[in-house]
Amino acid sequence: MRFPLSALSIAALGLWLIAPVGAQELAEGERLFRGRCASCHSLEPGQSRIAPNLTGVFDRAAGQVAGARYSEALRNAGLVWNAEQLDTFLENPRQVVPGTTMTYSLRDAAQRQAIIAYLRGLPRPKAGQ
């Protein structure tokens, strides 16, 4: 049975997004986060910078961190952050959410995956943080 190329691409992306993560990829994700994301995003619960903190970002509704500044577009986007949504958003934020104030795009899929794996591996914040 032959699958269209797009179906194979989608299947490969899905497997890639849930593949086990190694220590090297986590270290690379941390390095990339510090170099590309940390100037705007904090990993400290309750501490947002120019952009919201990313502590516990998985399964969180976009635009909903208390005290963080968001564009109206992101506050009303109706997104819930998961690996696939983060991957798409990081690749081209303004295409996913027209009107977002996030201007940085990360076109390299391997780098996006490493950052997402790093964020996924962070401890979840405690209740009330």
CYANA upper distance limits for C-alpha pairs under 8 A (distance plus 0.5 A):
  3 PHE  CA      7 ALA  CA      6.71
  3 PHE  CA      8 LEU  CA      7.01
  4 PRO  CA      8 LEU  CA      7.08
  5 LEU  CA      9 SER  CA      6.59
  6 SER  CA     10 ILE  CA      6.62
  7 ALA  CA     11 ALA  CA      6.64
  8 LEU  CA     12 ALA  CA      6.54
  9 SER  CA     13 LEU  CA      6.62
 10 ILE  CA     14 GLY  CA      6.72
 11 ALA  CA     15 LEU  CA      6.84
 12 ALA  CA     16 TRP  CA      6.52
 13 LEU  CA     17 LEU  CA      6.60
 14 GLY  CA     18 ILE  CA      7.04
 14 GLY  CA     84 GLU  CA      8.35
 15 LEU  CA     19 ALA  CA      6.35
 17 LEU  CA     83 ALA  CA      6.92
 17 LEU  CA     84 GLU  CA      7.31
 17 LEU  CA    113 GLN  CA      7.56
 21 VAL  CA     25 GLU  CA      6.88
 21 VAL  CA     26 LEU  CA      7.51
 21 VAL  CA    117 ALA  CA      7.26
 22 GLY  CA     26 LEU  CA      6.89
 23 ALA  CA     27 ALA  CA      6.65
 24 GLN  CA     28 GLU  CA      6.65
 25 GLU  CA     29 GLY  CA      6.50
 25 GLU  CA    114 ALA  CA      6.11
 25 GLU  CA    117 ALA  CA      8.04
 25 GLU  CA    118 TYR  CA      8.33
 26 LEU  CA     30 GLU  CA      6.67
 26 LEU  CA    114 ALA  CA      6.86
 26 LEU  CA    115 ILE  CA      8.24
 26 LEU  CA    117 ALA  CA      6.83
 26 LEU  CA    118 TYR  CA      5.55
 26 LEU  CA    121 GLY  CA      8.33
 27 ALA  CA     31 ARG  CA      6.71
 27 ALA  CA    118 TYR  CA      8.15
 28 GLU  CA     32 LEU  CA      6.58
 28 GLU  CA    114 ALA  CA      6.74
 28 GLU  CA    115 ILE  CA      8.18
 29 GLY  CA     33 PHE  CA      6.44
 29 GLY  CA    111 GLN  CA      7.68
 29 GLY  CA    113 GLN  CA      8.34
 29 GLY  CA    114 ALA  CA      4.73
 29 GLY  CA    115 ILE  CA      4.65
 29 GLY  CA    116 ILE  CA      7.79
 29 GLY  CA    117 ALA  CA      7.25
 29 GLY  CA    118 TYR  CA      5.54
 30 GLU  CA     34 ARG  CA      6.62
 30 GLU  CA    114 ALA  CA      8.45
 30 GLU  CA    115 ILE  CA      7.20
 30 GLU  CA    118 TYR  CA      6.45
 31 ARG  CA     35 GLY  CA      6.70
 32 LEU  CA     36 ARG  CA      6.27
 32 LEU  CA     37 CYS  CA      8.01
 32 LEU  CA    111 GLN  CA      7.73
 32 LEU  CA    114 ALA  CA      8.28
 32 LEU  CA    115 ILE  CA      6.97
 33 PHE  CA     37 CYS  CA      5.38
 33 PHE  CA     38 ALA  CA      6.48
 33 PHE  CA    115 ILE  CA      6.48
 34 ARG  CA     38 ALA  CA      5.36
 34 ARG  CA     39 SER  CA      8.06
 35 GLY  CA     39 SER  CA      8.30
 37 CYS  CA     41 HIS  CA      6.31
 38 ALA  CA     42 SER  CA      6.43
 40 CYS  CA     49 ARG  CA      6.15
 40 CYS  CA     50 ILE  CA      5.70
 40 CYS  CA     51 ALA  CA      5.73
 40 CYS  CA     52 PRO  CA      8.33
 41 HIS  CA     48 SER  CA      7.05
 41 HIS  CA     49 ARG  CA      6.35
 41 HIS  CA     50 ILE  CA      7.56
 41 HIS  CA     51 ALA  CA      5.81
 41 HIS  CA     52 PRO  CA      6.30
 41 HIS  CA     53 ASN  CA      5.66
 41 HIS  CA     54 LEU  CA      7.01
 42 SER  CA     47 GLN  CA      6.86
 42 SER  CA     48 SER  CA      6.34
 42 SER  CA     49 ARG  CA      6.91
 42 SER  CA     52 PRO  CA      7.58
 42 SER  CA     53 ASN  CA      5.00
 42 SER  CA     54 LEU  CA      6.77
 42 SER  CA     55 THR  CA      8.16
 43 LEU  CA     47 GLN  CA      8.10
 43 LEU  CA     53 ASN  CA      5.96
 43 LEU  CA     54 LEU  CA      5.88
 43 LEU  CA     55 THR  CA      5.52
 44 GLU  CA     48 SER  CA      8.33
 44 GLU  CA     53 ASN  CA      7.08
 44 GLU  CA     54 LEU  CA      8.36
 44 GLU  CA     55 THR  CA      6.85
 45 PRO  CA     53 ASN  CA      7.29
 45 PRO  CA     55 THR  CA      6.25
 45 PRO  CA    125 PRO  CA      7.04
 45 PRO  CA    129 GLN  CA      5.95
 46 GLY  CA     53 ASN  CA      7.54
 46 GLY  CA    129 GLN  CA      6.42
 47 GLN  CA     52 PRO  CA      8.20
 47 GLN  CA     53 ASN  CA      6.52
 48 SER  CA     52 PRO  CA      5.09
 48 SER  CA     53 ASN  CA      5.15
 48 SER  CA     67 GLY  CA      8.13
 48 SER  CA     68 ALA  CA      6.46
 49 ARG  CA     53 ASN  CA      7.57
 49 ARG  CA     68 ALA  CA      8.27
 50 ILE  CA     68 ALA  CA      8.48
 50 ILE  CA     69 ARG  CA      7.76
 51 ALA  CA     68 ALA  CA      7.15
 51 ALA  CA     69 ARG  CA      7.03
 51 ALA  CA     70 TYR  CA      8.09
 52 PRO  CA     65 VAL  CA      7.10
 52 PRO  CA     68 ALA  CA      5.63
 52 PRO  CA     69 ARG  CA      7.48
 53 ASN  CA     65 VAL  CA      8.30
 53 ASN  CA     68 ALA  CA      8.45
 54 LEU  CA    119 LEU  CA      8.15
 55 THR  CA    119 LEU  CA      8.35
 55 THR  CA    122 LEU  CA      8.03
 55 THR  CA    123 PRO  CA      8.45
 55 THR  CA    124 ARG  CA      7.34
 55 THR  CA    125 PRO  CA      6.98
 56 GLY  CA     60 ARG  CA      7.68
 56 GLY  CA    122 LEU  CA      8.17
 56 GLY  CA    123 PRO  CA      8.01
 56 GLY  CA    124 ARG  CA      5.60
 56 GLY  CA    125 PRO  CA      6.47
 57 VAL  CA     81 TRP  CA      6.93
 57 VAL  CA    119 LEU  CA      8.09
 58 PHE  CA     80 VAL  CA      8.31
 58 PHE  CA     81 TRP  CA      5.74
 58 PHE  CA     82 ASN  CA      5.79
 58 PHE  CA     83 ALA  CA      8.14
 58 PHE  CA    120 ARG  CA      7.33
 59 ASP  CA     80 VAL  CA      6.23
 59 ASP  CA     81 TRP  CA      5.70
 59 ASP  CA     82 ASN  CA      6.38
 60 ARG  CA     64 GLN  CA      8.30
 60 ARG  CA     80 VAL  CA      5.97
 60 ARG  CA     81 TRP  CA      6.08
 61 ALA  CA     78 GLY  CA      7.56
 61 ALA  CA     79 LEU  CA      6.28
 61 ALA  CA     80 VAL  CA      4.75
 61 ALA  CA     81 TRP  CA      6.77
 62 ALA  CA     74 LEU  CA      6.97
 62 ALA  CA     75 ARG  CA      6.95
 62 ALA  CA     77 ALA  CA      7.66
 62 ALA  CA     78 GLY  CA      7.39
 62 ALA  CA     79 LEU  CA      5.84
 62 ALA  CA     80 VAL  CA      6.20
 62 ALA  CA     81 TRP  CA      7.02
 63 GLY  CA     70 TYR  CA      6.44
 63 GLY  CA     71 SER  CA      8.42
 63 GLY  CA     74 LEU  CA      5.87
 63 GLY  CA     75 ARG  CA      4.66
 63 GLY  CA     76 ASN  CA      7.94
 63 GLY  CA     77 ALA  CA      8.41
 64 GLN  CA     68 ALA  CA      8.37
 64 GLN  CA     75 ARG  CA      7.10
 70 TYR  CA     74 LEU  CA      6.86
 70 TYR  CA     75 ARG  CA      6.79
 70 TYR  CA    100 THR  CA      8.32
 70 TYR  CA    101 THR  CA      7.94
 71 SER  CA     75 ARG  CA      6.84
 71 SER  CA     99 GLY  CA      7.50
 71 SER  CA    100 THR  CA      6.03
 71 SER  CA    101 THR  CA      6.51
 72 GLU  CA     76 ASN  CA      6.62
 72 GLU  CA     99 GLY  CA      8.24
 72 GLU  CA    100 THR  CA      8.19
 73 ALA  CA     77 ALA  CA      6.38
 73 ALA  CA     97 VAL  CA      7.02
 73 ALA  CA     98 PRO  CA      7.32
 73 ALA  CA     99 GLY  CA      5.90
 73 ALA  CA    100 THR  CA      6.20
 74 LEU  CA     78 GLY  CA      8.41
 74 LEU  CA     97 VAL  CA      6.95
 74 LEU  CA     99 GLY  CA      8.10
 74 LEU  CA    100 THR  CA      6.25
 77 ALA  CA     97 VAL  CA      7.30
 79 LEU  CA     85 GLN  CA      8.31
 80 VAL  CA     85 GLN  CA      8.01
 81 TRP  CA     85 GLN  CA      6.22
 81 TRP  CA     86 LEU  CA      6.53
 82 ASN  CA     86 LEU  CA      6.48
 83 ALA  CA     87 ASP  CA      6.55
 83 ALA  CA    116 ILE  CA      6.97
 84 GLU  CA     88 THR  CA      6.79
 85 GLN  CA     89 PHE  CA      6.53
 86 LEU  CA     90 LEU  CA      6.37
 86 LEU  CA    116 ILE  CA      7.70
 87 ASP  CA     91 GLU  CA      6.71
 87 ASP  CA    109 ALA  CA      8.41
 87 ASP  CA    112 ARG  CA      6.70
 87 ASP  CA    113 GLN  CA      7.60
 87 ASP  CA    116 ILE  CA      7.90
 88 THR  CA     92 ASN  CA      7.13
 88 THR  CA     93 PRO  CA      8.11
 88 THR  CA     96 VAL  CA      7.71
 89 PHE  CA     93 PRO  CA      5.05
 89 PHE  CA     94 ARG  CA      8.46
 89 PHE  CA     95 GLN  CA      8.44
 89 PHE  CA     96 VAL  CA      6.32
 89 PHE  CA     97 VAL  CA      8.38
 90 LEU  CA    104 TYR  CA      8.19
 90 LEU  CA    105 SER  CA      6.15
 90 LEU  CA    106 LEU  CA      6.11
 90 LEU  CA    107 ARG  CA      8.30
 90 LEU  CA    112 ARG  CA      7.43
 91 GLU  CA    105 SER  CA      5.76
 91 GLU  CA    106 LEU  CA      5.37
 91 GLU  CA    107 ARG  CA      5.58
 91 GLU  CA    108 ASP  CA      8.20
 91 GLU  CA    109 ALA  CA      8.27
 91 GLU  CA    112 ARG  CA      8.08
 92 ASN  CA     96 VAL  CA      7.00
 92 ASN  CA    104 TYR  CA      8.42
 92 ASN  CA    105 SER  CA      5.66
 92 ASN  CA    106 LEU  CA      7.65
 92 ASN  CA    107 ARG  CA      8.09
 93 PRO  CA     97 VAL  CA      6.46
 93 PRO  CA     98 PRO  CA      8.16
 93 PRO  CA    100 THR  CA      7.56
 93 PRO  CA    102 MET  CA      6.96
 93 PRO  CA    103 THR  CA      7.54
 93 PRO  CA    104 TYR  CA      7.98
 93 PRO  CA    105 SER  CA      6.98
 94 ARG  CA     98 PRO  CA      5.23
 94 ARG  CA     99 GLY  CA      6.99
 94 ARG  CA    100 THR  CA      6.47
 94 ARG  CA    102 MET  CA      7.82
 94 ARG  CA    103 THR  CA      7.71
106 LEU  CA    111 GLN  CA      8.11
106 LEU  CA    112 ARG  CA      7.14
107 ARG  CA    112 ARG  CA      8.28
108 ASP  CA    112 ARG  CA      6.84
109 ALA  CA    113 GLN  CA      6.64
110 ALA  CA    114 ALA  CA      6.69
111 GLN  CA    115 ILE  CA      6.77
112 ARG  CA    116 ILE  CA      6.61
113 GLN  CA    117 ALA  CA      6.52
114 ALA  CA    118 TYR  CA      6.65
115 ILE  CA    119 LEU  CA      6.71
116 ILE  CA    120 ARG  CA      6.56
117 ALA  CA    121 GLY  CA      6.65
118 TYR  CA    122 LEU  CA      7.09
125 PRO  CA    129 GLN  CA      6.49
